[in-house]
Amino acid sequence: MEFVARWKDEGILESFFISVSKKDAVLIFKNVDESTVKGLIESLPYFHYMAQIAYHHLNKQF
């Protein structure tokens, strides 16, 4: 959660969702490109334990 709070304070993380089972999470970044996001995710201390990571480009409608 330290990383999430820091990214939120820096203004690059818009939303953070975690599943009820706490096995899945969705992070929505803003104002950063994909390579930066990948670098941020890879900097997480538990990155090597993540089973799957999917990156999606989205357009916010409202």
Backbone hydrogen bonds, N-H to C=O, Kabsch-Sander energy under -0.5 kcal/mol:
donor,donor_aa,acceptor,acceptor_aa,energy
5,A,1,M,-2.6
6,R,2,E,-2.1
7,W,3,F,-2.8
8,K,4,V,-2.3
9,D,5,A,-2.5
10,E,6,R,-2.1
11,G,7,W,-0.5
11,G,8,K,-1.0
12,I,7,W,-2.0
13,L,7,W,-1.2
14,E,12,I,-0.6
14,E,28,I,-3.2
15,S,28,I,-1.5
17,F,26,V,-2.9
19,S,24,D,-2.7
22,K,19,S,-1.4
26,V,17,F,-2.6
28,I,15,S,-2.8
29,F,27,L,-0.6
30,K,12,I,-2.4
37,V,33,D,-2.2
38,K,34,E,-2.8
39,G,35,S,-1.9
40,L,36,T,-2.3
41,I,37,V,-2.7
42,E,38,K,-2.5
43,S,39,G,-0.9
43,S,40,L,-0.5
44,L,41,I,-1.4
47,F,44,L,-1.7
49,Y,46,Y,-1.5
50,M,47,F,-1.6
58,L,56,H,-0.6
60,K,58,L,-0.5
